[in-house]
């Protein structure tokens, strides 16, 4: 997960959506674990914008905006 977050940040993302884990067995003694998601730059909506949520209203009122959405 740390590598996924680092890769997203390198690409300018401040959030990861639809994050998933995938596992598979390789032989009897090995397991592969893969974490993946979609890196996005999220911009919170203010109170009067359609689709605004309590979290986005809080973030826009806090003055820090999208910077607070870091994964």
C-alpha positions in Angstrom: 0.0 0.0 0.0 2.9 2.4 0.8 4.2 1.9 -2.7 0.8 2.5 -4.2 0.5 5.8 -2.3 4.0 6.9 -3.3 3.3 6.2 -6.9 0.0 8.2 -6.7 1.7 11.1 -5.0 4.4 11.1 -7.7 1.7 11.6 -10.3 0.1 14.5 -8.5 -2.8 12.6 -6.9 -4.1 13.5 -3.4 -6.5 10.5 -3.1 -6.9 6.9 -4.2 -10.4 5.6 -5.0 -11.7 2.1 -5.6 -8.7 0.5 -3.7 -8.6 -3.3 -3.8 -6.5 -6.2 -2.7 -5.9 -9.2 -4.8 -4.2 -12.4 -3.7 -3.1 -15.6 -5.5 -1.2 -18.7 -4.4 2.1 -19.5 -6.1 2.8 -23.1 -5.2 2.3 -24.3 -1.6 4.5 -21.8 0.2 4.1 -18.5 -1.6 1.3 -16.0 -1.7 1.2 -12.9 -3.9 -0.6 -9.9 -2.6 -1.4 -7.0 -4.9 -2.9 -3.6 -3.9 -4.3 -1.4 -6.6 -6.6 1.6 -7.1 -7.2 4.7 -9.1 -5.1 7.8 -8.3 -7.1 11.0 -8.5 -6.8 14.7 -7.6 -9.9 15.3 -5.5 -11.3 18.8 -5.0 -13.8 19.2 -2.1 -17.2 20.8 -2.9 -18.4 23.7 -0.8 -21.7 23.8 1.0 -23.8 25.3 -1.8 -22.5 23.0 -4.6 -24.5 20.0 -5.8 -23.1 16.8 -4.4 -21.4 18.3 -1.4 -20.9 16.0 1.6 -20.3 16.8 5.2 -16.6 15.9 4.7 -16.2 18.1 1.6 -17.9 21.0 3.4 -15.6 20.6 6.4 -12.5 20.5 4.2 -13.5 23.7 2.3 -14.3 25.5 5.5 -11.0 24.5 7.1 -9.1 26.5 4.6 -6.8 23.6 3.6 -9.0 22.2 0.9 -7.7 19.3 -1.2 -4.4 19.2 0.5 -6.1 17.5 3.5 -7.3 14.6 1.3 -3.8 13.0 1.1 -4.1 9.2 1.4 
